[in-house]
Amino acid sequence: MKCAVVEPLGVSKEVLMASGAAALGPDVVIDYYPDRTEDPQQLIERSGDADIVMISNIPYGREIMSKNPNLKMICVAFTGYDHIDMEYCREHNITVCNCSGYATTAVAELVFGSVIALYRRIKKCDEATRNHGTKNGLIGFELEGKTFGIVGLGAIGGAVARIAQAFGCEVIAYSEGSDPMAKVENVSFSELLRRSDIVSLHVPLLESTKGLINRETLSLMKRTAILVNAARGPVVDNSALAQALTDGVIAGAALDVFDMEPPVPQDYPLLQAPNTLLTPHVAFATAESMVKRVNIAFDNVKCWLAGSPVHVV
C-alpha cells in the first residue's frame, strides 16, 4: 500500500514521517514531496500508482485522478474540499476524507485579531506612531455590547461564538442544520444582516452559499457594520463588497480568502477599497494547527485502512 503526500503540509519532513509511521506502521510506504506544485503533469507523476493521496488545497481534478487506476482514497489535509472533483470520486468509489477540526482555534483567533484590528484602527495607529503622529482621528470602538452575527454555526462558528460571548457581545446566528448553542439566538439571514454590528462568515462553499454576500445582502447591513470572511472566498461577491466599502454602505471588512488563492492581482478591487484588512489565506496556519492537521490526516488513513473511515465528506 502506498501513500503519496504530494505537497508539504506545514511541518518538517521528520515530523510528518514520524506521524505517518506511528499511525500506519511499516505496511504503508509514504512518498513525500517537499515542494508545492499545481501543474497537472507533475501531480500525475507524484500520484503515480499510489493507493492513497494526501493533499491540502491544490486543485485535484479528474484529468489527474484518471491517470492513477490504483487510487482508492484521498485525504484532504484541509477543511474545504471544493477543489477536489467529488463527482469523479463518487463515480470511481474513491473515499474522500478531510481534516475538519485542525484549524478551529487558529481560524477563530484570527477572526478576533482582525475584528480588533479594524475596531481599534491598529494599522493606522501604527502608521501614525511611526510618522510622529498622535491618536487624533484614531478613536476606535469596543466589542463589548456589540451584536455579533455568525453565519454558519459549525465547529469554527461555535468557537467564534464562545469568544464573542467572552468579549461581552450579544451573539446571534443564522445556521441551517446546526445544534443550538446556549445564549445564541437563531435568526433569519436577513435579520442577522440588519441587526449585526459584526458579520462573520463560517459556511462551506456550496451552490447555495456562492455569492451569499452580494450587492443586495450588503445593502441590508448597518452602515457601521463590518464583515469578516475567513470561510471560502466565493461566498462573497468581492467586487460588490469593494463597491459597498467605497460607497460607505458598510464600514469595513476583513478578508482572509478571495476568488483565487493569493497572490491577488494588483488591480483586484479590494486592494483599493477603504477600511479593509486583507490577509493571504493564513487563518488556518499556526505552528500548532499544522501538527494537528498532519496527525488527523494520518489518523484518517489509519481508520480507512481499518474499515472504519472518519471525516468522510
KEDRENZA-267781 format. One record per residue: residue number from 0; residue in one letter; chain; x, y negated, z negated of N, C-alpha, C in turn. Coordinates in steps of 0.05 Angstrom, whole numbers. Each point is the difference from the previous one (the first is absolute). Layout:
BEGIN
[r NUM; A; A; [X; Y; Z]; [X; Y; Z]; [X; Y; Z]];
...
//
This chain:
BEGIN
[r 0; M; A; [17; 24; 0]; [-17; -24; 0]; [18; -25; 0]];
[r 1; K; A; [-6; -19; 17]; [16; -24; 3]; [-17; -25; -5]];
[r 2; C; A; [12; -19; -16]; [-13; -25; -5]; [18; -22; 10]];
[r 3; A; A; [-10; -16; 19]; [16; -22; 12]; [-9; -26; -13]];
[r 4; V; A; [18; -13; -15]; [-4; -27; -10]; [11; -19; 20]];
[r 5; V; A; [-18; -11; 17]; [9; -13; 25]; [9; -29; -4]];
[r 6; E; A; [-1; -10; -25]; [9; -27; -5]; [8; -2; -30]];
[r 7; P; A; [15; -21; -7]; [7; -3; -29]; [-25; -8; -15]];
[r 8; L; A; [-1; 8; -26]; [-24; -5; -16]; [6; -18; -24]];
[r 9; G; A; [20; -17; 2]; [5; -19; -21]; [16; 9; -24]];
[r 10; V; A; [10; 25; 2]; [18; 10; -21]; [25; 11; 13]];
[r 11; S; A; [20; 5; -16]; [25; 11; 12]; [-5; 28; 10]];
[r 12; K; A; [17; 9; 18]; [-2; 28; 10]; [2; 20; -23]];
[r 13; E; A; [17; -7; -19]; [5; 18; -23]; [-26; 4; -16]];
[r 14; V; A; [-14; -23; -6]; [-25; 1; -15]; [-21; 15; 16]];
[r 15; L; A; [-2; -5; 26]; [-20; 13; 16]; [5; 30; 2]];
[r 16; M; A; [24; 8; 5]; [6; 29; 3]; [-4; 14; -27]];
[r 17; A; A; [7; -13; -22]; [-4; 12; -26]; [-29; 4; -6]];
[r 18; S; A; [-17; -19; 7]; [-28; 2; -4]; [-12; 23; 17]];
[r 19; G; A; [10; 1; 26]; [-10; 22; 17]; [8; 27; -9]];
[r 20; A; A; [25; 3; -9]; [10; 26; -10]; [-16; 8; -25]];
[r 21; A; A; [-5; -19; -18]; [-14; 7; -24]; [-29; 9; 5]];
[r 22; A; A; [-12; -12; 20]; [-28; 7; 6]; [-3; 25; 18]];
[r 23; L; A; [19; 3; 19]; [-4; 20; 21]; [19; 24; -2]];
[r 24; G; A; [22; -3; -15]; [18; 22; -2]; [15; 5; 25]];
[r 25; P; A; [13; 23; 3]; [18; 5; 23]; [-14; 10; 25]];
[r 26; D; A; [-26; 5; -2]; [-14; 12; 23]; [-9; -21; 21]];
[r 27; V; A; [3; -25; -6]; [-7; -22; 19]; [25; -15; 7]];
[r 28; V; A; [7; -1; 25]; [23; -16; 10]; [-9; -29; 4]];
[r 29; I; A; [14; -19; -12]; [-7; -28; 3]; [19; -14; 18]];
[r 30; D; A; [-10; -10; 23]; [16; -17; 18]; [-6; -29; -6]];
[r 31; Y; A; [21; -16; -7]; [-4; -28; -8]; [13; -18; 19]];
[r 32; Y; A; [-14; -22; 8]; [11; -20; 19]; [1; -27; -15]];
[r 33; P; A; [24; -11; -2]; [4; -24; -17]; [-6; -27; 12]];
[r 34; D; A; [-10; 0; 25]; [-7; -25; 13]; [-28; 1; 11]];
[r 35; R; A; [-13; -23; 3]; [-27; -2; 10]; [0; -5; 30]];
[r 36; T; A; [-18; 14; 13]; [-4; -5; 29]; [-30; 4; 6]];
[r 37; E; A; [-10; -16; 19]; [-27; 3; 10]; [0; 10; 29]];
[r 38; D; A; [24; 7; 10]; [2; 10; 27]; [-12; 28; 2]];
[r 39; P; A; [-21; 4; 16]; [-13; 26; 2]; [19; 23; 6]];
[r 40; Q; A; [19; -4; 19]; [18; 21; 7]; [18; 8; -24]];
[r 41; Q; A; [9; -19; -14]; [17; 6; -24]; [-17; 15; -21]];
[r 42; L; A; [-25; -9; -3]; [-17; 14; -20]; [-6; 29; 9]];
[r 43; I; A; [-3; 4; 26]; [-4; 27; 10]; [25; 17; -7]];
[r 44; E; A; [23; -11; 4]; [25; 14; -6]; [3; 6; -30]];
[r 45; R; A; [-8; -20; -16]; [2; 4; -29]; [-20; 20; -11]];
[r 46; S; A; [-24; -1; 11]; [-20; 19; -8]; [8; 28; 8]];
[r 47; G; A; [13; 3; 24]; [10; 25; 8]; [-20; 22; -1]];
[r 48; D; A; [8; 22; -14]; [-17; 23; -4]; [-10; 1; -29]];
[r 49; A; A; [-1; -23; -13]; [-8; 0; -28]; [-28; 9; -5]];
[r 50; D; A; [-5; 14; -21]; [-27; 8; -8]; [-13; -23; -15]];
[r 51; I; A; [16; -17; -13]; [-10; -22; -17]; [15; -25; 8]];
[r 52; V; A; [-14; -22; 4]; [13; -25; 6]; [-8; -20; -23]];
[r 53; M; A; [20; -13; -10]; [-4; -20; -21]; [7; -28; 12]];
[r 54; I; A; [-19; -19; -2]; [3; -25; 13]; [-14; -21; -17]];
[r 55; S; A; [7; -26; 3]; [-14; -20; -15]; [-20; -15; 18]];
[r 56; N; A; [7; -23; 11]; [-20; -15; 15]; [8; -4; 30]];
[r 57; I; A; [17; 18; 10]; [6; -1; 29]; [-23; 12; 16]];
[r 58; P; A; [-9; -13; 21]; [-21; 12; 17]; [8; 28; 10]];
[r 59; Y; A; [-19; 18; -4]; [6; 28; 6]; [-24; 12; 15]];
[r 60; G; A; [3; 0; 27]; [-22; 7; 17]; [2; 27; 13]];
[r 61; R; A; [-20; 6; 16]; [-1; 27; 13]; [23; 4; 19]];
[r 62; E; A; [10; -21; 13]; [22; 4; 18]; [25; 10; -14]];
[r 63; I; A; [2; -5; -26]; [22; 11; -16]; [-7; 28; -10]];
[r 64; M; A; [-24; 2; -13]; [-7; 25; -12]; [-3; 23; 20]];
[r 65; S; A; [-9; -7; 24]; [-5; 21; 20]; [25; 14; 9]];
[r 66; K; A; [23; -12; -6]; [26; 12; 8]; [10; 19; -22]];
[r 67; N; A; [-15; 3; -22]; [9; 17; -21]; [-22; 21; -7]];
[r 68; P; A; [0; 23; 13]; [-21; 20; -4]; [1; 12; -28]];
[r 69; N; A; [22; -4; -15]; [1; 12; -27]; [-13; -17; -21]];
[r 70; L; A; [-7; -25; 7]; [-9; -19; -20]; [-26; 9; -14]];
[r 71; K; A; [1; 2; -26]; [-23; 9; -16]; [-9; -20; -21]];
[r 72; M; A; [19; -17; -8]; [-7; -19; -21]; [15; -26; 4]];
[r 73; I; A; [-13; -23; -5]; [13; -26; -1]; [-4; -11; -28]];
[r 74; C; A; [21; -7; -13]; [-1; -13; -26]; [6; -29; 5]];
[r 75; V; A; [-20; -17; -4]; [3; -29; 4]; [9; -12; -26]];
[r 76; A; A; [25; -9; -1]; [11; -12; -24]; [-9; -29; -2]];
[r 77; F; A; [-26; -3; -1]; [-12; -26; 1]; [-29; 3; -9]];
[r 78; T; A; [-15; -22; -5]; [-28; 3; -7]; [-17; 0; 25]];
[r 79; G; A; [3; -20; 17]; [-15; -1; 25]; [10; 21; 20]];
[r 80; Y; A; [-18; 9; 17]; [7; 21; 20]; [-12; -6; 27]];
[r 81; D; A; [-8; -25; 5]; [-12; -7; 26]; [21; 0; 22]];
[r 82; H; A; [26; 3; -6]; [20; 1; 20]; [5; 29; 10]];
[r 83; I; A; [-15; 19; -12]; [2; 28; 8]; [-24; 6; 19]];
[r 84; D; A; [5; 15; 21]; [-22; 8; 18]; [-16; 22; -14]];
[r 85; M; A; [-20; -8; -16]; [-15; 19; -15]; [-17; 18; 18]];
[r 86; E; A; [-9; -10; 22]; [-16; 17; 18]; [16; 24; 10]];
[r 87; Y; A; [25; -6; 8]; [18; 22; 9]; [4; 20; -23]];
[r 88; C; A; [4; -10; -24]; [4; 18; -23]; [-24; 18; -5]];
[r 89; R; A; [-24; -12; 2]; [-24; 16; -3]; [-3; 21; 22]];
[r 90; E; A; [7; -8; 25]; [-2; 19; 22]; [19; 24; -3]];
[r 91; H; A; [23; -5; -13]; [20; 21; -2]; [4; 11; -28]];
[r 92; N; A; [-19; -6; -17]; [0; 11; -28]; [26; -7; -14]];
[r 93; I; A; [9; -24; 3]; [23; -10; -15]; [-9; -14; -25]];
[r 94; T; A; [10; 9; -23]; [-8; -12; -25]; [16; -27; -3]];
[r 95; V; A; [-15; -21; -8]; [13; -26; -5]; [-5; -8; -29]];
[r 96; C; A; [21; -5; -15]; [-2; -9; -27]; [13; -27; -3]];
[r 97; N; A; [-10; -17; -17]; [14; -25; -6]; [11; 0; -28]];
[r 98; C; A; [11; -23; -8]; [13; -2; -26]; [-15; -21; -17]];
[r 99; S; A; [-26; 0; 2]; [-15; -20; -15]; [7; 1; -30]];
[r 100; G; A; [2; -23; -11]; [7; -3; -29]; [28; -9; -6]];
[r 101; Y; A; [18; 5; 20]; [28; -7; -6]; [5; -29; -4]];
[r 102; A; A; [-16; -17; 13]; [5; -29; 0]; [-22; -16; -14]];
[r 103; T; A; [-16; 14; -15]; [-22; -14; -14]; [10; -23; -17]];
[r 104; T; A; [19; 5; -17]; [11; -21; -17]; [14; -21; 16]];
[r 105; A; A; [16; 8; 19]; [16; -19; 16]; [-18; -19; 15]];
[r 106; V; A; [-21; 10; 13]; [-17; -18; 16]; [-16; -19; -19]];
[r 107; A; A; [-11; 12; -21]; [-15; -17; -19]; [17; -22; -12]];
[r 108; E; A; [24; 5; -6]; [18; -20; -12]; [6; -22; 21]];
[r 109; L; A; [5; 8; 25]; [6; -21; 20]; [-25; -18; 5]];
[r 110; V; A; [-24; 12; -2]; [-24; -17; 3]; [1; -23; -20]];
[r 111; F; A; [7; 6; -24]; [-1; -21; -21]; [25; -18; 2]];
[r 112; G; A; [22; 11; 10]; [22; -18; 5]; [-7; -20; 22]];
[r 113; S; A; [-15; 9; 20]; [-8; -18; 22]; [-21; -20; -9]];
[r 114; V; A; [-20; 9; -16]; [-21; -18; -10]; [13; -22; -17]];
[r 115; I; A; [17; 8; -18]; [12; -20; -18]; [18; -19; 16]];
[r 116; A; A; [14; 11; 20]; [17; -18; 16]; [-17; -21; 15]];
[r 117; L; A; [-24; 8; 9]; [-17; -19; 13]; [-13; -19; -20]];
[r 118; Y; A; [-10; 11; -21]; [-14; -17; -20]; [18; -20; -13]];
[r 119; R; A; [25; 8; -6]; [19; -19; -13]; [19; -13; 20]];
[r 120; R; A; [-4; 5; 26]; [15; -14; 21]; [30; 3; -4]];
[r 121; I; A; [8; 25; -5]; [27; 5; -9]; [20; -6; 23]];
[r 122; K; A; [-7; 6; 24]; [19; -6; 22]; [6; -30; 2]];
[r 123; K; A; [-22; -17; -2]; [4; -29; 1]; [14; -10; -25]];
[r 124; C; A; [-5; 12; -23]; [14; -8; -24]; [29; 5; 2]];
[r 125; D; A; [8; 23; 12]; [28; 6; 4]; [13; -20; 19]];
[r 126; E; A; [-14; -6; 22]; [10; -19; 19]; [4; -28; -13]];
[r 127; A; A; [-20; -8; -16]; [2; -26; -13]; [24; -1; -19]];
[r 128; T; A; [4; 21; -16]; [22; 0; -19]; [27; -1; 15]];
[r 129; R; A; [2; 15; 22]; [26; 0; 15]; [5; -27; 14]];
[r 130; N; A; [-22; -15; 4]; [3; -26; 13]; [-3; -23; -19]];
[r 131; H; A; [6; 5; -26]; [1; -20; -21]; [-28; -13; -4]];
[r 132; G; A; [-21; 16; 5]; [-27; -9; -4]; [-11; 6; -28]];
[r 133; T; A; [-26; -7; -3]; [-14; 5; -26]; [-25; 16; 5]];
[r 134; K; A; [-17; 2; -21]; [-25; 15; 3]; [-22; -16; 13]];
[r 135; N; A; [6; -25; 8]; [-21; -17; 12]; [-12; 13; 25]];
[r 136; G; A; [-26; 3; 0]; [-14; 13; 22]; [0; 30; 0]];
[r 137; L; A; [11; 12; -22]; [3; 29; -1]; [-15; 13; -23]];
[r 138; I; A; [-21; -13; -9]; [-17; 11; -21]; [-15; 24; 11]];
[r 139; G; A; [1; 23; -14]; [-12; 24; 10]; [-25; 8; -15]];
[r 140; F; A; [-7; 25; 1]; [-24; 11; -12]; [6; 24; -18]];
[r 141; E; A; [-19; 6; -18]; [2; 23; -17]; [-18; 22; 10]];
[r 142; L; A; [9; 25; -5]; [-17; 23; 7]; [-23; 4; -20]];
[r 143; E; A; [5; -6; -24]; [-20; 4; -21]; [-26; -14; 7]];
[r 144; G; A; [-22; 16; -1]; [-26; -12; 6]; [-9; 1; 29]];
[r 145; K; A; [19; 8; 18]; [-7; 1; 28]; [-15; 26; 7]];
[r 146; T; A; [-15; -1; 21]; [-14; 24; 10]; [18; 14; 21]];
[r 147; F; A; [7; 24; -6]; [19; 15; 16]; [-16; 22; 15]];
[r 148; G; A; [-2; -3; 26]; [-16; 19; 16]; [18; 21; 13]];
[r 149; I; A; [-7; 25; -4]; [16; 22; 11]; [-17; 15; 21]];
[r 150; V; A; [11; 2; 24]; [-14; 15; 21]; [14; 27; 3]];
[r 151; G; A; [-13; 21; -11]; [12; 27; 0]; [11; 7; -28]];
[r 152; L; A; [-16; 15; -15]; [7; 5; -28]; [11; 28; -3]];
[r 153; G; A; [19; 7; 17]; [14; 26; -3]; [22; -2; -21]];
[r 154; A; A; [21; 16; 4]; [21; 0; -20]; [14; -27; -3]];
[r 155; I; A; [7; -12; 23]; [14; -26; -1]; [-19; -22; -8]];
[r 156; G; A; [-24; 0; 12]; [-20; -20; -8]; [-6; 2; -30]];
[r 157; G; A; [-2; 24; -10]; [-5; 3; -29]; [23; -11; -17]];
[r 158; A; A; [25; 5; 9]; [23; -11; -15]; [0; -30; 1]];
[r 159; V; A; [-7; -12; 23]; [-3; -29; 2]; [-21; -10; -19]];
[r 160; A; A; [-22; 14; -1]; [-22; -8; -18]; [9; -1; -29]];
[r 161; R; A; [14; 20; -9]; [9; 1; -28]; [19; -23; -6]];
[r 162; I; A; [18; -6; 19]; [19; -23; -5]; [-16; -26; 0]];
[r 163; A; A; [-19; -3; 18]; [-16; -25; 1]; [-15; -4; -26]];
[r 164; Q; A; [-10; 22; -11]; [-14; -2; -26]; [19; -9; -22]];
[r 165; A; A; [25; 10; 1]; [19; -7; -20]; [7; -30; 2]];
[r 166; F; A; [-2; -12; 24]; [5; -28; 3]; [-25; -17; -8]];
[r 167; G; A; [-22; 13; -7]; [-23; -14; -8]; [-19; -8; 22]];
[r 168; C; A; [2; 15; 23]; [-18; -6; 23]; [-26; 15; -3]];
[r 169; E; A; [-21; -10; 11]; [-24; 15; 5]; [4; 15; 26]];
[r 170; V; A; [-3; 27; -2]; [6; 17; 23]; [-26; 10; 13]];
[r 171; I; A; [-3; -5; 26]; [-23; 11; 15]; [12; 17; 23]];
[r 172; A; A; [-16; 19; 10]; [11; 17; 20]; [-21; 7; 21]];
[r 173; Y; A; [9; 4; 24]; [-16; 13; 21]; [14; 25; 9]];
[r 174; S; A; [-12; 23; -5]; [14; 25; 6]; [-21; 22; 5]];
[r 175; E; A; [3; 13; 22]; [-18; 22; 7]; [12; 27; -9]];
[r 176; G; A; [-15; 14; -16]; [8; 27; -7]; [20; 2; -23]];
[r 177; S; A; [6; -22; -13]; [19; 1; -23]; [-16; 1; -26]];
[r 178; D; A; [13; 12; -20]; [-12; 2; -26]; [-1; -28; -13]];
[r 179; P; A; [-21; -6; -15]; [-1; -26; -13]; [22; -3; -21]];
[r 180; M; A; [8; -25; -5]; [20; -6; -21]; [-13; -17; -21]];
[r 181; A; A; [10; 4; -25]; [-10; -15; -22]; [5; -30; 4]];
[r 182; K; A; [-20; -17; -5]; [2; -29; 2]; [6; -10; 28]];
[r 183; V; A; [-6; 17; 20]; [3; -9; 28]; [-28; 1; 13]];
[r 184; E; A; [-10; -23; 9]; [-26; -2; 12]; [1; 7; 29]];
[r 185; N; A; [-16; 20; 9]; [-1; 7; 28]; [-20; -18; 14]];
[r 186; V; A; [9; -13; 22]; [-17; -19; 15]; [2; 6; 29]];
[r 187; S; A; [-17; -13; 16]; [2; 3; 29]; [25; -15; 10]];
[r 188; F; A; [8; 7; 25]; [23; -13; 11]; [-3; -30; 3]];
[r 189; S; A; [-23; -9; 9]; [-5; -28; 4]; [-1; -15; -27]];
[r 190; E; A; [-11; 13; -21]; [-1; -13; -26]; [29; -2; -11]];
[r 191; L; A; [16; 20; 4]; [27; -1; -9]; [15; -23; 12]];
[r 192; L; A; [-3; -3; 27]; [14; -22; 13]; [-9; -27; -10]];
[r 193; R; A; [-26; -3; -5]; [-11; -26; -9]; [9; -7; -28]];
[r 194; R; A; [2; 20; -18]; [6; -5; -28]; [29; -1; -8]];
[r 195; S; A; [17; 13; 15]; [28; 5; -8]; [18; -25; 3]];
[r 196; D; A; [17; -4; -19]; [22; -19; 2]; [24; 13; 14]];
[r 197; I; A; [2; 26; -4]; [22; 16; 13]; [-14; 24; 12]];
[r 198; V; A; [6; 6; 25]; [-10; 24; 13]; [25; 17; 7]];
[r 199; S; A; [1; 25; -10]; [22; 18; 4]; [-10; 25; 14]];
[r 200; L; A; [13; 7; 23]; [-9; 22; 17]; [15; 25; -6]];
[r 201; H; A; [-15; 22; -4]; [12; 26; -6]; [-16; 22; 13]];
[r 202; V; A; [-4; -2; 26]; [-15; 20; 15]; [18; 12; 22]];
[r 203; P; A; [-5; 25; 8]; [15; 12; 22]; [-9; -13; 27]];
[r 204; L; A; [16; 5; 20]; [-7; -10; 27]; [-18; 21; 14]];
[r 205; L; A; [-25; -7; 3]; [-20; 17; 14]; [-14; -18; 20]];
[r 206; E; A; [-16; 13; 17]; [-15; -16; 19]; [-18; -20; -15]];
[r 207; S; A; [-10; 9; -24]; [-19; -17; -15]; [14; -22; -15]];
[r 208; T; A; [27; 2; -4]; [14; -21; -14]; [17; -18; 18]];
[r 209; K; A; [4; 8; 25]; [16; -17; 18]; [-14; -26; 4]];
[r 210; G; A; [15; -22; -4]; [-12; -27; 3]; [-21; -6; -21]];
[r 211; L; A; [2; 13; -23]; [-19; -5; -22]; [0; -29; -8]];
[r 212; I; A; [24; -12; -1]; [3; -28; -6]; [4; -14; 27]];
[r 213; N; A; [-20; -16; 8]; [0; -13; 26]; [-11; -29; -3]];
[r 214; R; A; [-4; -13; 22]; [-9; -28; -2]; [-26; -2; -16]];
[r 215; E; A; [-19; 18; 5]; [-26; -2; -13]; [3; 6; -30]];
[r 216; T; A; [15; 21; -8]; [2; 6; -28]; [17; -20; -15]];
[r 217; L; A; [20; -11; 13]; [16; -21; -13]; [-17; -24; -6]];
[r 218; S; A; [-20; -6; 16]; [-17; -23; -4]; [-17; 3; -25]];
[r 219; L; A; [-3; 24; -10]; [-16; 5; -25]; [16; -6; -25]];
[r 220; M; A; [26; -2; 2]; [17; -3; -23]; [1; -29; -10]];
[r 221; K; A; [7; -3; -25]; [3; -27; -11]; [24; -14; 14]];
[r 222; R; A; [-2; -26; 2]; [22; -15; 12]; [24; 0; -18]];
[r 223; T; A; [-4; 6; -26]; [22; 2; -19]; [11; 28; -3]];
[r 224; A; A; [-11; 20; 15]; [7; 28; -4]; [26; 7; 15]];
[r 225; I; A; [13; 21; -10]; [23; 11; 14]; [-5; 29; 7]];
[r 226; L; A; [12; 9; 21]; [-3; 28; 10]; [27; 14; -2]];
[r 227; V; A; [-1; 25; -9]; [24; 17; -2]; [-5; 25; 16]];
[r 228; N; A; [19; 7; 17]; [-2; 25; 15]; [26; 16; -3]];
[r 229; A; A; [-2; 21; -17]; [22; 19; -3]; [-11; 27; 8]];
[r 230; A; A; [-19; 1; 18]; [-12; 25; 9]; [11; 7; 27]];
[r 231; R; A; [-15; -5; 22]; [9; 5; 27]; [-5; -25; 16]];
[r 232; G; A; [19; -7; 18]; [-1; -25; 14]; [-26; -6; 15]];
[r 233; P; A; [-9; 19; 17]; [-24; -5; 17]; [-26; -2; -15]];
[r 234; V; A; [0; 4; -26]; [-24; -6; -16]; [-7; -29; 1]];
[r 235; V; A; [20; -17; 6]; [-4; -29; 2]; [5; -8; 29]];
[r 236; D; A; [-18; -17; 10]; [5; -14; 26]; [18; -23; -7]];
[r 237; N; A; [26; 4; 4]; [20; -20; -9]; [0; -26; 16]];
[r 238; S; A; [-9; 1; 24]; [-4; -25; 15]; [-22; -17; -12]];
[r 239; A; A; [-22; 13; -7]; [-22; -14; -13]; [9; -10; -27]];
[r 240; L; A; [16; 16; -15]; [10; -9; -26]; [18; -24; 3]];
[r 241; A; A; [18; 0; 19]; [18; -23; 4]; [-17; -25; 6]];
[r 242; Q; A; [-20; 2; 16]; [-17; -23; 6]; [-15; -9; -25]];
[r 243; A; A; [-10; 19; -16]; [-15; -7; -24]; [18; -15; -20]];
[r 244; L; A; [25; 8; -2]; [19; -13; -18]; [6; -28; 11]];
[r 245; T; A; [4; -2; 26]; [6; -26; 12]; [-23; -20; -4]];
[r 246; D; A; [-25; 11; 2]; [-24; -17; -2]; [-9; -4; -29]];
[r 247; G; A; [13; 13; -19]; [-8; -3; -28]; [-25; 15; -7]];
[r 248; V; A; [-7; 21; 15]; [-23; 16; -6]; [5; 15; -26]];
[r 249; I; A; [25; 11; -4]; [8; 10; -26]; [27; -13; -7]];
[r 250; A; A; [8; 4; -25]; [23; -16; -10]; [27; 13; 5]];
[r 251; G; A; [1; 27; 2]; [26; 12; 3]; [-3; 30; 5]];
[r 252; A; A; [23; 13; 8]; [0; 28; 5]; [28; 11; -5]];
[r 253; A; A; [0; 25; -10]; [25; 15; -4]; [-4; 26; 15]];
[r 254; L; A; [19; 5; 19]; [-2; 24; 16]; [26; 16; 1]];
[r 255; D; A; [-3; 26; -4]; [23; 18; 2]; [-1; 17; 24]];
[r 256; V; A; [-23; -1; 15]; [-4; 17; 23]; [-12; -17; 23]];
[r 257; F; A; [6; 8; 24]; [-7; -16; 24]; [-11; 19; 22]];
[r 258; D; A; [-3; -12; 24]; [-10; 16; 22]; [21; 19; 11]];
[r 259; M; A; [24; -4; -8]; [22; 17; 8]; [20; 2; -24]];
[r 260; E; A; [18; 19; 2]; [21; 1; -21]; [20; -23; 4]];
[r 261; P; A; [8; -13; -21]; [21; -21; 2]; [25; 12; 14]];
[r 262; P; A; [15; -17; 15]; [-3; -29; 0]; [-23; -10; 18]];
[r 263; V; A; [-13; -21; -10]; [-21; -12; 16]; [12; -21; 18]];
[r 264; P; A; [-12; -5; 24]; [12; -19; 18]; [-2; -29; -10]];
[r 265; Q; A; [18; -17; 10]; [1; -27; -9]; [-25; -16; 5]];
[r 266; D; A; [-16; 8; 20]; [-25; -15; 6]; [-24; 12; -14]];
[r 267; Y; A; [4; 18; -19]; [-22; 13; -15]; [-15; -22; -15]];
[r 268; P; A; [-26; -2; 4]; [-16; -23; -11]; [4; -5; -30]];
[r 269; L; A; [2; 21; -16]; [2; -4; -29]; [26; -13; -8]];
[r 270; L; A; [21; 1; 17]; [25; -12; -8]; [-2; -30; -1]];
[r 271; Q; A; [-19; -12; 15]; [-4; -29; -1]; [-24; -8; -17]];
[r 272; A; A; [-14; 19; -11]; [-24; -7; -17]; [9; -10; -27]];
[r 273; P; A; [-14; -19; -12]; [7; -11; -26]; [-8; 19; -22]];
[r 274; N; A; [13; -4; -23]; [-7; 14; -25]; [-1; 30; 3]];
[r 275; T; A; [22; 10; 12]; [2; 29; 4]; [25; 11; -14]];
[r 276; L; A; [-2; 24; -9]; [23; 15; -11]; [1; 26; 16]];
[r 277; L; A; [21; 4; 15]; [2; 23; 18]; [23; 17; -8]];
[r 278; T; A; [-5; 26; -4]; [22; 19; -7]; [0; 23; 20]];
[r 279; P; A; [23; 12; 6]; [4; 18; 23]; [-8; 29; -6]];
[r 280; H; A; [-25; 5; -7]; [-9; 27; -7]; [18; 13; -20]];
[r 281; V; A; [2; -13; -23]; [18; 9; -21]; [-14; 8; -25]];
[r 282; A; A; [-27; -2; -1]; [-15; 4; -25]; [6; 28; -12]];
[r 283; F; A; [2; 20; 17]; [4; 27; -9]; [28; 6; -9]];
[r 284; A; A; [19; -17; 7]; [28; 7; -2]; [14; -10; -25]];
[r 285; T; A; [2; 18; -19]; [16; -5; -24]; [18; 24; -4]];
[r 286; A; A; [21; -3; -16]; [18; 23; -5]; [-16; 23; -12]];
[r 287; E; A; [-18; -7; -18]; [-15; 21; -14]; [-20; 14; 19]];
[r 288; S; A; [-14; -16; 17]; [-20; 12; 18]; [13; 18; 21]];
[r 289; M; A; [24; -7; 9]; [13; 17; 20]; [6; 28; -11]];
[r 290; V; A; [8; 1; -25]; [5; 27; -13]; [-26; 15; -3]];
[r 291; K; A; [-21; -14; -10]; [-26; 12; -2]; [-9; 12; 26]];
[r 292; R; A; [4; -16; 22]; [-9; 8; 26]; [13; 26; 9]];
[r 293; V; A; [26; 2; -2]; [15; 24; 8]; [-9; 24; -16]];
[r 294; N; A; [-4; -3; -26]; [-9; 22; -17]; [-28; 9; 8]];
[r 295; I; A; [-18; -19; 5]; [-27; 8; 9]; [1; 13; 27]];
[r 296; A; A; [16; -10; 18]; [2; 12; 27]; [8; 29; -1]];
[r 297; F; A; [21; 6; -15]; [9; 28; -1]; [-19; 17; -16]];
[r 298; D; A; [-14; -11; -20]; [-20; 15; -14]; [-23; 7; 19]];
[r 299; N; A; [-7; -19; 18]; [-21; 5; 20]; [8; 25; 17]];
[r 300; V; A; [25; 1; 9]; [9; 23; 16]; [-1; 25; -17]];
[r 301; K; A; [9; -1; -24]; [0; 23; -18]; [-29; 11; -3]];
[r 302; C; A; [-19; -17; -5]; [-27; 8; -4]; [-12; 12; 26]];
[r 303; W; A; [7; -12; 23]; [-9; 10; 26]; [11; 28; 5]];
[r 304; L; A; [25; 4; -6]; [12; 26; 4]; [-13; 21; -18]];
[r 305; A; A; [-9; -9; -24]; [-12; 19; -18]; [-30; 5; 6]];
[r 306; G; A; [-10; -13; 21]; [-27; 4; 8]; [-20; -17; -14]];
[r 307; S; A; [9; -20; -16]; [-18; -18; -14]; [8; -29; 5]];
[r 308; P; A; [-4; -9; 25]; [9; -27; 7]; [-14; -22; -16]];
[r 309; V; A; [15; -21; -5]; [-11; -23; -15]; [4; -25; 18]];
[r 310; H; A; [-14; -22; -7]; [2; -25; 14]; [-6; 4; 30]];
[r 311; V; A; [-17; 18; 7]; [-7; 5; 28]; [-18; -23; 10]];
[r 312; V; A; [7; -11; 23]; [-16; -22; 11]; [-14; 8; 25]];
//
